[in-house]
Amino acid sequence: MTATILKVMEDGVSSVSIPTYNFPLAIDTPKKARAGEKVPISGFATRVDSTDDNRSD
């Protein structure tokens, strides 16, 4: 997955945008990264579908 860096903050965190997710996220800033660059991100993800919200247990 690729994210675009929106803003690099002084504390070593970047605000990023993921095209398929309409909400900014924070990630650890890769070394020498700048706003506007695209960075690969990987790792574990959890997805919550709206159909799961109405389950009856």
HELIX and SHEET records of a PDB file:
HELIX    1   1 SER A   50  ASN A   54  5                                   5    
SHEET    1   A 4 TYR A  21  ASP A  28  0                                        
SHEET    2   A 4 VAL A  13  ILE A  18 -1                                        
SHEET    3   A 4 THR A   2  VAL A   8 -1                                        
SHEET    4   A 4 LYS A  38  PRO A  40 -1                                        
END                                                                             
